[in-house]
């Protein structure tokens, strides 16, 4: 039977439950995002994430529960964050929020720190790292009658490639097993190399490859502990798909269903632990579920544990999660949503009924996360 974890707050957790139920910690004081997404552990030991609706990058000290985040305004709407070996973070930004087809590109942002309190964003018009979602790479964008599309969740593989998917700006009732083919996709951004001082060095991005088609709302992306399986969420299908992954070539093969997420809710962001567990945030379901491969059913996973956010902290829209590092290597950090205005006119403000909606949370889950990587450009 799956283990149900109802996560009481520090103040309300009975002493008898401390050994069995992980406690929830709310971070960032009274801060609430409208649509918090894409938490990333930074090189200097902080947590960074974006508020998609507010168009901001935020950074917090995970050890300071009452510290308000440092905020950086972004020029257009963000989708996700990833680390970069070249410094700072790469953020997926729309090209033009006013356009009928806003598209998307990767740009560099330099978050604030204790030594550099001022943040900066490189000019997207002149210094973007990769033009990902444009009419050349994604022909449907050439037709203004098709649904608008933006970049959404992203992640980096062990060779420094950035994998980022698109999100259609329209509602859907796509069911698991549906044969319909939405117009979204998952892209792989490869590095460009040059010889510098007799050694090979990355000098930017060389190409963007459309790897997975037929996607409506691309969300969580991650890899198994050995790096040989890539997981991907297309939310309306209510499932996590798995692909055999060749880290040297970046090729995906043998697509299959890893797990299906029961109603209510749809899967959103995910994180993978060193034991092979895949933690999935369930949007509109108020829970986070851990799935583990089932030896009795090859190529399929069973539900192992559930973190009940709805019952414990009255949050129904957990959005994404990541593991920390160092002293926080067994801690999962979660973002959440209070107001989403990105899809059609589906703007449901949860803040009055759910005071914790939009908060950032941390839960010690007793297992470390897999190594995460930085983009090579």
N, C-alpha and C positions, 0 to 999 in steps of 0.2 A: 504493500500500500504506500502511496506517496506520503511523505512527511509534510504536514501542514504547519507552517511557522506563522503564528499570529504574533506580530512584532510590537509589543507594548513599548511605550516611551520609558525613559529612565525613571521618571517620577512614579509611573503606575505599575511597573513590573514587579510582581511579587518575588520575594527572595527565593522561594522554592523553584521558580522557573529559570533562574539565572543560568543553570547548567544546560538547559535544553533549548531555550528560545533565544535567538540572537536579538539584541536590543537595537532599536532604531535610534539614530542620532540625526537631528535636523541641524544643518549647517547654515552659515551665512546669515545668522540673526533673523531679522524680520523680512529679509529680501524674498520677493516672489517674482519669478519670471512669468511672462505671458506664455511663451512656448520655449521652455528650456530644452536644449538638445545637445548631443554630441560631446559628452564629458571626455576630457583627455588629461592624462597625467603628464605634467610638463617636466622638462629636464631638471628644473630647480625645485622639484618636490611640491608643486602646487596643483590645484585642479582648475582647468580652464573649460569653459563651455560657452555656447552661444544662446542668446534669446532671439529666435527667428523673427518673431513679430516686432520686437523692439529694435531689431537690427543692431545688436550689441554683442561684443565679446566680453566675457566676465572671468575674473580670476579670484580664487579664494585660497586661504591657508586652511588645509583640512584639519589642523589641530586647533583652530580658533573658531569655536562654534558660533560665537556672537559677532564675529567680524563681518562687516558689510563688504560685498565683493567690490573689487576695483573694476570699473566699467570703461569700455572703449567703444565709441560709436563707429559703426561700419558704414561705408558709403551706399551699399545696397543690401538686399536681403541675403543672409547667410544660410547655408545648409548644414555644413559640418566642418570640423576641425581635425587636422592631423599634424603630428610633429614633423619637423624638417631637419635634416642633418646640416643644412646650410644656414640654420639660425631661425629663431622664431617659430611660428606656426603657419601652416597653409590653411586658408579658409576658402571654402567654395562659396562664391558670390554670384548673384544674378548679374547679367550684363547691363540690363536696363529694366527697372521695376515698372516703368510706364509702358513698356512695349507689350504687344499682345503675345509675343513669344519671348519671354525674358532671358531664356538660355542660362548658361553658367560657365564660369571659369575659376581656376585656382589662383589665388593671390596670396602674397605673404603679409603677415601681420606680426608686429613685434609687441607682445603683451607687456604690461607694466610689471615691475618687480620691486623688491625692497630697495634696490640701488638705482633703478631707473623708473621713477614713479609715473613718468609720462609714456603712454603707449603711442604707437604710430602704425599706420597702414600704408604700405607701398601703393603708389598711384596705380589703380587697376588698368587705366588706359595705356600705360607705358611699361609696366613691370610685371604683368601677370605671368605666372609660371606655365599655364597651359589653358588654351581655349578648348574646353571640353564639349559643352553642349551648344553646338552651333549648327547652321544649316548644312555645312559640308559633312560633318560627322553624323548628323541626325536629320535626314531629309524631311521628316514630317514638320520640322520647324519652318519650312519654306511655305507652308500653307497656313495662313492665319485662321482658317476655319477649324483646324484641329485643336485639341486641348492644349493650353499653355503648359510648358514644362520647365522645371528648375532642377538643380542638383540637390540631392538630399544626403543620406548617410554615406560615409566613406571610411576606408581603413587602408592600412599599408601592409604589404606582405614582406617576407623576410629578405627580399632583394631590393626593397625600397620603392617598389611600384605602388602607385596610388590607385585604389579601386573605389570608384564612386558611382552611385546610381542616380537615376532621375526620378522625379515625382510629377505626375500629371496633376494639374490644378483643376481637377474636376472630380465629382463624386463617382463612386462605382458600387455596384452590388456584386462584384466578382465572387463567385463561390469556389471552394476547393474543387479541383478537377475540371473546372470550366475550360472549354476549348477556345474561348475568345483570346485574341491576341492584342493586348493594349500596345500603345505606341512607345512606351518607355523602354529604357535599357540600362545596363550596367557597363561602365567604361573602365578600361585599364590605361593609366597614364604611365608610359615608359620613360626612362631617363635617356638623356643624350650624353655621350662621352667624348673626351678629347685627351690628347697626350699633353701633360703639363710637367715640365722638368723631368722628362723621361718616364713618368708614371701616368697611368690612366686615372682620370678624374671626371666626375659628373659635372656637367656645365649647364644643365637645365633639362627640360623635357623635349623629347624628340618626336613622339607620336602618341596619338590617342586611339585606342582600339576598342571597338564596340564588341563586347564579349558575350553578353547575355541580352537577348531581345524578348519582346512580349511581356514587359514589366509595366505595372501600373504605379505602385508606390514602393520604390526600393528603399529598404530600411537596413536592419542590422547586417553587418558583414564581419566575419571572423574566421580564424583557422584553428584546426585541431592542434593539440600539443606537439605532434610530430610534423606539423605543417603540410600534411599530405591531403587534407580535406578542407575545402572552403565551404562555409555556411553563408546562406543569403536568405533574407526575408523579403517577400513581396506581400505586404500587409493584407490587402483585400483577399488573398487566397487563404489566409489564416494558417500558414504553415512555414516551416523553415526547410529550405532545400539544401542538399549537400552535393558537392562536386568533387571528384578526384582532382587533385591539384599538383602540377609539376612546378616546383619552385624555380627550377632553372629556366624553363621556357615560359612560365606563366600560363600554360595551357590548362583549360578546364575540360574534363571528360566525365562520362558516366553520371549524368544528372539524375537525381532521385529525391524523394521526399524523406527528410530526416525525422520530422515530427509534425503533427497537426495540433493546432491550438484550439481548444474547445471554446464555444461561446460561453459567456459574453466577452466581447472584446476581440481585438486583432493584435497579432505580434508586431512589435516595434523594434527598438534597438536590442542588441545582445552583447554578451561577453562570454568568453570561454575560460574555464579553469584548467589547472594542470592535471586534474583527474579525468579530463575529457567532458566535464559537464558543461552544457550550454545554457546560460541564464538568459531568459527572454522576458522583456518588459511587455505586458499586455495592456495596450491602450484601450480605454473604456472598460477594462476588466478589473482594474484596481488590484492587480497582483503581478508578481514576478515569479516565473516558473523555471525550474532547473530540469533539463532533460539529459539523460545519459543513455548511451547505446545499450540496447537490450540484446544479450547474447542469444536468447531464445528466438529472437526475430531479427535475422541478419538485415543490415541496412535500414533499421528503424530504431527509434529511441522511445524510452518510456519516461513518463513524468516521475521525477524523483522527489522534489521538494517544492513547496509553494510559500512565498512570502506574501501575506495578505495585507496589502497596503490599504485597501478600502476599510477593512475592519479596524486596523490598528491606528492609522493616521488620517482616515477619511480622504484618501487620494485615489481617484479613479483613473487618472491618466499618467502613470509612469511612462516616460518616453525612451530613455536610453540609460546605459550603465557602462562603467569601466572599473577595472581593478586599479588600486593604487600600487605603489612600489615602496621599498624600504620598510619602515615601520608600519606601513599601510598595505602590505602586499596581500593580506588576507581580507581586505576591506573592499566591498563593492560600493561605488558611489553612483547615485541615481539623480537624474533630472526629472522634472515633471512639468505638466502644462496646466495653466489656469484659463487661457484664452487662445484659441486657434482661429486666425482669420485668413489662413492661406488657401483653403480649398473652397471654391465657390463662395457662398455667403453663409457657410456653416460655422458661424461665430457664436459659440456657446460659452458664456462667461461663468466659470465655476467658482469664482473667488468668494462670493457671498455664502454659498452653501458648503464650500470646502476651503476653509481658511488656510490649510496647508498646501493647496494646489499651487504649483509653481515653485515650491521649495526644493532645496537640494538636500538629499539624504545620504547617510552612510550606514552600512550594515556589515558587521564582522561575520563572515560566513564560514570561517575555519578551513579554507582552502585557498591556495594562491592562484592568481591568474596566470595565463600563458604570457610569455614575453611579447610585448608589443614593439613595433618598429617605427622608425622615422623615415620619411620620404628621402630619397637620395638626391633630390633637387630642391 
